[in-house]
Amino acid sequence: MKKQNKIKGDIGEEIAIKSLLGKGYMILEKNFTTKIGEIDIIAKDKDIVAFIEVKSRLNSNYGNPYEAVNIKKQRKIINTAKLYQKYNNLYNTQFRFDIIEIYVDENKINHIVNAFWA
């Protein structure tokens, strides 16, 4: 089951990247990982750096994907983003946290801009 979830997640991330590129975003990093956590996609939307969590589900039968990004997950993403900012000297850069929901069976994507704040 874990392998199946990983495959579904990878497919979701590729769908999300294609969608972001189609909207004019520049992809800076994919699967940025530290000992604290991982950020699925880091992208630039004009002058704003977006830290993006991608959640994929086959359908919405068991709730919306964004619901899996609880406060604990948000803290991990925020702390990982702070490390990314430090490593890349981005102290004077605006940033935000987005969630992209992928509904695989429904062929649907939902991009939640500013889904949570640091």
C-alpha positions in Angstrom: 0.0 0.0 0.0 2.8 2.4 0.8 4.3 1.9 -2.6 1.0 2.6 -4.2 0.6 5.8 -2.2 4.1 6.9 -3.3 3.2 6.3 -7.0 -0.1 8.2 -6.5 1.8 11.1 -4.8 4.5 11.2 -7.6 1.8 11.4 -10.2 0.0 14.1 -8.3 3.2 16.2 -8.0 3.8 15.9 -11.8 0.2 17.0 -12.5 0.7 19.9 -10.0 4.0 21.0 -11.7 2.4 21.0 -15.2 -0.5 23.1 -13.8 1.9 25.6 -12.2 4.0 25.9 -15.3 0.9 26.5 -17.3 0.1 29.4 -15.0 3.5 30.9 -15.5 5.2 29.8 -12.3 8.9 28.9 -12.2 9.7 25.7 -10.4 12.7 26.3 -8.1 12.8 22.9 -6.3 11.0 19.6 -6.2 11.0 17.5 -3.0 13.2 19.8 -1.0 14.2 17.6 2.0 15.9 18.3 5.3 16.0 16.5 8.6 13.0 18.6 9.7 10.7 17.8 6.8 10.0 18.0 3.1 8.3 20.5 0.8 6.8 19.0 -2.3 7.3 22.0 -4.6 8.9 25.3 -4.3 7.9 27.7 -7.0 8.2 31.4 -7.9 4.9 33.2 -8.7 6.1 36.6 -10.0 8.0 38.0 -7.0 6.6 35.5 -4.4 8.2 32.2 -3.4 5.4 29.6 -2.9 6.0 26.6 -0.7 3.5 24.1 -2.0 2.2 20.9 -0.4 0.6 18.5 -2.9 -2.1 16.1 -1.7 -3.5 13.5 -4.0 -6.6 11.3 -3.6 -8.4 9.0 -6.0 -11.6 10.9 -5.2 -13.3 12.8 -2.4 -15.1 9.9 -0.8 -13.0 10.1 2.3 -12.7 13.9 2.6 -10.8 16.6 0.9 -7.0 16.3 0.5 -6.3 19.6 2.2 -7.6 18.2 5.4 -4.5 16.0 5.7 -2.4 19.1 6.1 -3.0 19.5 9.8 -1.2 21.9 12.2 1.6 19.4 12.8 2.2 19.1 9.1 2.0 22.9 8.6 4.7 23.4 11.3 7.0 21.0 9.6 6.5 22.8 6.2 7.0 26.2 7.8 10.2 25.1 9.6 11.5 23.5 6.4 10.7 26.6 4.5 12.7 28.7 7.0 15.7 26.5 6.3 15.2 26.9 2.6 15.2 30.7 3.0 18.3 30.5 5.1 20.2 28.3 2.7 19.3 30.5 -0.2 19.6 33.9 1.5 16.0 34.8 0.8 15.5 37.1 3.8 13.9 40.0 1.8 11.6 37.8 -0.3 7.9 37.5 0.1 6.6 33.9 0.5 3.4 32.0 1.0 2.2 28.5 1.7 -0.2 26.8 -0.8 -1.8 23.4 -1.1 -2.6 21.7 -4.3 -5.3 19.1 -4.2 -5.3 16.4 -6.9 -8.4 14.2 -7.4 -7.0 11.5 -9.7 -10.2 9.7 -10.7 -12.1 12.9 -11.1 -9.4 14.6 -13.2 -9.7 17.6 -11.0 -7.1 20.0 -9.5 -7.6 22.6 -6.8 -4.9 25.2 -6.0 -5.4 26.8 -2.6 -3.3 29.9 -2.5 -2.3 31.1 1.0 -3.7 28.0 2.5 -1.9 28.7 5.8 0.5 31.2 7.3 3.8 31.2 9.2 
